[in-house]
Amino acid sequence: TLFGGVAGSPVADVSAMGAVMIPMMKREGYHADYAVNVTTHAALVGALMPTSHNMIIYALAAGGKASIGALIAAGIVPALLLMVCNLGAAYYVAVKRGYPPGTFPGWSILGRSFAAAAPGLLIVVIILAGITSGVFTATEAASIAVIYALLLTTFVYRTLTWEHFLAAAAKTVKTTGVVLLLIGVSTMFQYIMGLYQVAEITGELMAGISTNPLVIFLLINIILFLLGTFMDMASTILICTPIFLPIAMQYGMDPVQFGIVMLINCALGLNTPPVGTTQFIGCAIGEISVGQVMRSILPFYGALFVTLLLVTYVPAFSLWLPHLLMR
């Protein structure tokens, strides 16, 4: 479940994974709130995994200050860190509630499952290796990934029918149209904010509170988190990046690192009421109220906050791999 986020959209991931994972966990004796929390928080990893379209949106909103290749590389270590923290939270709640340990299916079954999934997972390797090595650009990587996926699902997995292809194409057109509309509105919004010096005024207000970078970064995180609970992920990225990126850079944060911080905050907002899109979808699948899920969500929130603080205050978590691969 934790690696199901490769698709890059937490909302889509929880819709697809939740339909399978949540009922299965309930049949195995896990409480509905636990099944929902595990699945919805696992889906948030998709915001940081390679092929995340939110990284591309951030790169556009950043106005060329962060390359897509660097962002893709920067998201891997934080994604693994978030995965480990989620595992810790899930284990803690499972032990506390006395859930029985699962039965290991055996290395042979595990090996066969991995072999079956390996061709699909290879798409991440192709994209990451191609972009970081300079073989193709991020735009060209998208075309190569589509061709590879078509060949894979048609000739290897044999699951792509003409009806499925038309449905996927229609969904792609809809998603692309929304993103392009948001980018167009964002460009106009950025011009207005530049005209009225919104970033400068916001920076002065923050400087009036403190000039300590640690405090400034904490304030930015709090604001991004609060906005993320009310706004869509793409909208938050497009609107907030022009405001807070210059401030973060002024206090020494790298644009690539800020992009990962932004994505984690937005992911956290997706699982927090009053909007909390992923949480509402998970609760609908699990047939449980949001209020019941919120009573046991604190360990999973703790996993997200630990990841966020580590990425915010330890630049190496997000910058080590890009510097290693793209120097």
Protein Blocks (a to p, Z undefined) as FASTA:
>chain_A
ZZmmmnopaklmmmmmmmmmmmmmmmnopafklmmmmmmmmmmmmmmgghiaklmmmmmm
nnopacfklmmmmmmmmmmmmmmmmmmmmmmmmmmnopacdddebjklmmmmmmmmmmmm
mmmmmmmmmmmnomacfklmmmmmmmmmmmmmmmmnopacfklmmmmmmmmmmmmmmmmm
mmmmmmmmmmmmmmnommmmmmmmmmmmoccfklmmmmmmmmmmmmmmmpcfklmmmmmm
mmmmmmmmmnopafklmmmmmmmmmmmmmmccfklmmlmmmmmmnopafklmmmmmmmmm
mmmmmmmmmmmmmmklmmmmmmmmmZZ
